[in-house]
């Protein structure tokens, strides 16, 4: 695991704990073990372990350590709530307290060791859970919950205490299979969930319990919530464990997460991959987009927030829907849990007002939703019930009156029957009974007769109207929203996730298990703790089959002239040294040299400048001058949470000016490499502009994939790689790395 606040699991100890807990094995990420079927070339796991959490959420027996029935004590209220919860789930509850004979009429034992039976779950109402952990392991308790705060969220001293707690849980888990939720968690897992609601449910994961309240309250609107995992500081069980578990539960239609920090990036990706394989949407609010947000999140849960661009890209890779607000979380999760796979990605907007329809359509189109123009035949059909002077091409404006009679339902059915339409959205900006009542009922009735998604935006700020409270919210088939923005966000997420799921292929299935022949060659070039010169960095690229210019490293003026003759005029000359980062700024690059005298003079000038700037050289590079193309940058950096990451973007000086880049976390396939290019604002440059020919995209993608392979295989040796510029030549001519920097770990 990454980060000082968490314990470290060796490969052997992790496997032992996995077997003890009944999980599917998932190897640790530490060290560089021999490649196996479940490790990639960097020794990282390829498959997620799924903890068997059935006995956590529905235990047969529960121990409450520190139970109390003394009025006015905080533990008393918690004990009372746990008693009610245990009764609901059919569990036997055993109070544990050293000085009490009974609690709420139940016989109390003085210690965990004296429990009358083996218990599934121990709830620790003590300020220091560490001494209790060893006792729980001896009695084979499967799960424990620690509410106590004062750990990593408080700073270095608390982080050290949490590390000791995590270590104790790890040791106990190896012996007995014990897993811990917390510390710094709460009672949300033991809430009263409504059992009268049907249909696919939302499973909820939060690191801050209060932030899950809006989703939990969806039950009052008729939307089922099945589980709530308040993960707290995640000394042991983490959000990824619950994502993996929830994605396997048949009643779960979507997983809603509030994440302040990820404990381990790889574990999160493996869990997201498991959900993606099963087509279960994961919708997440991940705080830490800004420096202030990241700092606040760290003070709350003591987690690493990670570089937000990397987090965002990693979520997108595995189909995790990232939203910003809790209102978006509840609305998007609710729709995605209940909506059926779309029959088409076309959206039809239907309203009683031309202004409302136009406004909504503008927002929807700007957000990327596709509003197909209805066919001439369909428009003619709609004009049987809608006046001819109104536009029915999409959006469809009915003018108001048709909703009050039999025409209203016919219009809705006709739109839903169009094969290009997969979603019907009806914005109702305010109640206007009785017509709005009739419209709401027609929409609900139509939704019951179709597999297509029907959405309504109820714009009234009151929200007490019968058409809203009873008719719309009483339907399990209509998705009802209160704002245009949330409706658009949720529908877009639904359609995008459907496309993602339909084409998803797990990158872990195709990730390399054994090092390539390039690996040994590259390893020999690495210099631990040092930066490589351009010449050495290009040798690294050559080892992985990445094309570089013809060039020779020389150490004299005479040798430079001979090298130029071999390379072929015109040539470029560059100073080469490990300490040189920006050669152009120091005047250490000479281009377009066409004669021996120019080459000789350039050599002397470059070495003089290096001597004046006190820059050590390993020589001067005499390089082939490459025809112009599109300058790109491809690089590798090491992220604290996710490990090696690969970046591609516009290169040359544009990378610093525009910062137009896209990032991915290995492993990924060719489809993701191509999607990185599609994310670039300057993507059109690769297609050819102002008469320039299209660039060789296949060659660029091949470089990205080779760099990814290098990043994975040299994970423990390579800290950073920067190929800039990578000159992408016209289609069919390839791509050439003109310059490169590499830093060894």
C-alpha positions, 0 to 999 in steps of 0.5 A, a space after each residue: 500500500 502507498 502512504 505512510 498512514 497504512 500498513 504494508 503487506 508482503 506478498 506472502 502475508 497478503 495471500 495468507 490473509 486472503 485465504 483466511 478471509 475467503 477472498 479471491 487471491 490478489 497479490 500485493 504490489 510490493 517488490 518485484 516477484 517472479 511473473 505469474 498469471 495474476 501479476 503483470 510485468 511490474 509485479 502488480 496484481 491483475 485481478 481484484 480480491 473480493 472480501 466476503 462481506 456477507 457476515 458484515 452486513 448480515 451477521 448472525 451474532 454481534 458483540 458490542 465492546 463498551 456497551 452501555 445503558 447509562 443515560 447521558 452516555 454517548 455509548 448508550 445511544 449507539 448501543 440502543 441503535 445497534 440493538 434495533 439493527 441486530 433485531 432487524 437483521 436477525 442477529 444475536 447481540 452480546 454486550 461486552 463491558 468489564 464492570 456491568 452485569 447486563 445492558 438493556 436487559 442482556 447479559 454482559 460479559 467482561 471481555 471478548 474472550 468470554 463471549 458465549 459464542 464465536 461472533 461475526 461482527 464486533 463493534 468497538 465503542 472504545 477510545 483505543 481499539 488497538 488492545 482489543 484487536 489481538 483479543 478479537 483475533 484469538 476468538 476468531 471474530 471475522 469483522 470489527 468496526 472502530 468508531 474512534 477518531 484521533 488517527 491519521 486525520 489529526 496529523 503525524 502522531 495520529 498517523 503513527 497510531 493508525 499505522 500500528 492499528 493497521 499492522 495489528 489488524 494485518 497480523 490478526 487477519 493472517 491468523 484469523 481472517 479479521 477485517 476492520 472497518 475504520 477507524 474514524 467511521 460511524 453508524 451508517 452501516 447500521 441504518 434502517 433501510 426500507 424493505 418495502 421498495 423494489 427494483 435495482 438498488 443503490 449501494 453507497 460508499 462514503 468516507 464522510 458519513 454526512 456526505 452520504 445523506 442525500 443518497 440515503 434519503 432517496 428512499 423517501 422518494 421511492 428509490 431503493 438503497 441496499 447498503 451503506 459502507 462508511 469507510 472512514 480512515 480505511 486502516 484495513 477495509 477500503 472503498 475498493 473492497 466495497 466496490 468489488 463486493 457490491 458489484 457482485 450483489 444481484 440487487 445492486 444496480 449502481 454504486 454511489 461513492 463519496 471519496 476523499 482520498 484513495 488508499 491505493 490506486 491500483 486496488 481502486 482500478 481493480 475494483 472498478 474493472 470488476 464493476 465494469 466487467 459486470 456492467 455495474 455503474 460506479 458514480 463518484 464524487 472525488 474531492 481534491 480537485 483543488 489544492 484547498 480541497 486536497 488539503 481539507 480532505 487530507 485533514 479529514 481522512 488522512 488520505 493521499 488525494 493524488 494528482 487530480 488529472 490522473 485520478 480523473 483519467 483513471 476513473 474515465 478509463 474504467 467507466 467510473 462516472 465522476 460528478 461534482 455535487 451531492 445532488 448530481 451523485 444522487 440523481 445520476 446514481 438513481 437513474 443509472 441504477 434503474 434505467 434499462 440499457 438504451 435502445 438508441 442514443 438519440 434524445 427527444 425533447 418534448 414540451 408544452 412551450 417552445 421556449 422551454 424546449 429550445 432552452 433545454 435542447 441548447 443545454 443538452 446539445 452543448 453537453 454532448 447529447 444527440 438530438 436527432 431530427 425526427 423523420 418527415 414521416 414522424 413529423 407528419 404523424 405528430 402534426 395529426 395532433 399538433 398544430 402545423 405552425 409548431 415545430 416538431 422536428 426535435 424538440 417537439 412543441 405541442 403548444 399546450 392544449 393537446 396534453 389536456 385530452 387524448 392527443 397527449 398520450 398519442 404524441 408521447 407514444 409516437 415519439 417513443 416509437 421512433 427507432 432513433 429515439 432512446 430517451 424522451 425528456 419532458 421538462 415541465 417548468 411549473 405546475 398548471 393543473 389540471 393539464 400538468 396532472 394529465 401530462 404527468 400521468 400520460 408520461 408515467 403510463 407510457 413509461 410502463 409500456 416501453 423499454 425506453 427511458 422517460 425523464 421528467 424535469 419538474 421545475 416547481 420549487 414547491 415540490 408538494 404537488 400531487 403530480 410530482 409527489 404521487 404520480 411521478 415519484 410513485 413511478 419506478 419507470 420515470 426518472 424525475 429531476 428537479 433541474 435541467 442540469 442534473 437531468 442532462 448530467 445523468 442522461 449523458 452518464 447513462 448513455 456514455 456508460 452504456 457505450 463504454 460497457 458494450 465495448 469494454 475489454 478489461 486491460 488486465 486480461 491483456 496486460 503483459 505477464 513476462 518482460 519483453 526482450 527489450 527489458 534486459 537491454 534497457 535495464 543495463 542503461 539505467 543509472 539509479 538516482 541519476 538523470 540520463 543524457 539525451 544520448 543515453 535516453 535515446 538508447 533507452 528508446 531504441 531498446 524499446 523499438 522507438 525510432 530516433 534520428 541517425 546520430 553519433 556522439 562525438 568528443 572532438 571537432 574533427 570527429 564531428 565533421 566525420 560524423 556529419 558525413 556519415 549521418 548526411 547533411 544537413 545536420 543538427 548538433 546538440 550538446 549532450 549531458 545529464 544535467 542539461 534539461 533545456 538546451 535551446 535556452 542555453 544556446 546548445 542546439 545548432 540546426 541546418 548545418 550544411 558544411 564541414 566548416 559550419 559543423 566544426 565551428 558549431 562544435 567549438 561554440 557548443 563546447 565553449 558555451 557548456 564550459 562557460 555555463 559550467 555544464 558537464 558534457 558527455 559529448 556533442 550529438 551530430 544528428 540527422 535533420 528530420 523533415 517537419 511534422 506535428 510535434 508531440 510529447 509522450 512521457 512517463 511520470 510516477 504517481 503516488 497513488 497509481 504508480 507509472 502513468 503515460 502522458 501524450 500531448 502537443 509537444 515542443 513549446 506548446 506543451 508548456 504554453 497550452 498544457 494540452 495533454 491526456 493521461 492514462 494509467 497502465 495497463 491500457 490497450 490501443 483503444 485507450 491510446 487512441 482515445 487519448 488523442 481524441 481528448 486533445 484540444 489540438 487534435 485537429 493538427 493530427 488530421 491535417 490543417 491548412 493544407 498539411 497532410 494528415 499525421 501518422 496516427 498509427 505510428 504515434 499510437 505505437 509509440 504510446 504503447 511502447 512507452 507504456 510497456 517501458 513504464 510497466 517493465 521499468 516501474 522500479 527503475 524509471 522515475 520520469 521520461 520525456 520525449 519532446 518533441 516526438 515528430 509525427 510525420 505524414 501518414 505512412 512515414 512514422 514518428 521520430 523522437 528528436 529529443 528525450 530526457 529520462 530520470 532513474 529512480 
